[in-house]
């Protein structure tokens, strides 16, 4: 997918799922999309979203993450959802490249 299609998909499908789960006080596992295509999926990454702030007037959103690659820090994802057809300006506070993300449906399991 091109970057604008990824942005529209994140806005339309992934943001509502993320907000719903976090509003229910449930952390959310996210797959961060950093590469195009499937040539090297190891460049992508998984994190846990633990909260968010959303400003309805500007449609700015910040998602707070737990990222095992950044222990002791609280990285964030920042975006603006006002014109998703033109992109969402997604960025990660760690400076790593990011194209989009998707919600991973996860249910904790008690070990046997």
C-alpha positions, -999 to +999 in steps of 0.1 A: +000+000+000+011+036-006+016+058+025-018+076+021-037+043+019-019+032+050-028+065+067-065+061+058-065+025+070-050+034+103-075+062+108-106+043+097-099+009+113-070+009+138-076+041+157-111+032+168-100-003+180-071+012+199-092+039+216-120+014+225-096-009+242-076+018+260-108+034+272-116+000+288-082+002+305-068-026+284-033-023+269-031-028+232-005-047+212+004-028+180+025-039+151+045-009+138+049-008+101+083+006+091+089-009+057+071-012+024+063-046+011+073-079+027+110-080+016+122-076+052+094-079+078+121-080+106+123-042+103+088-039+116+082-040+154+057-047+181+049-024+211+022-021+237+000+010+237-009+020+272-027+053+268-035+082+245-044+118+244-067+132+217-075+169+211-109+170+192-105+205+179-072+199+162-075+161+159-040+157+172-034+124+188-006+110+209-003+073+218+018+063+248+038+031+244+058+005+262+086-004+238+111-031+249+137-015+226+136+016+248+137+005+285+131+032+310+116+055+284+080+062+274+081+065+236+050+080+218+034+080+184+021+114+173-003+120+144-030+143+132-063+128+120-078+159+104-072+149+068-064+112+066-067+111+028-037+134+027-017+114+054-017+116+092+019+128+098+026+097+119+059+099+138+076+081+167+093+100+194+123+077+192+130+089+157+126+055+141+107+055+108+071+045+108+045+042+080+015+029+100+004+004+126-022-022+132-040-036+162-031-072+172-059-089+189-043-104+220-058-122+250-034-129+279-032-166+288-024-180+322+005-205+319-003-241+325 
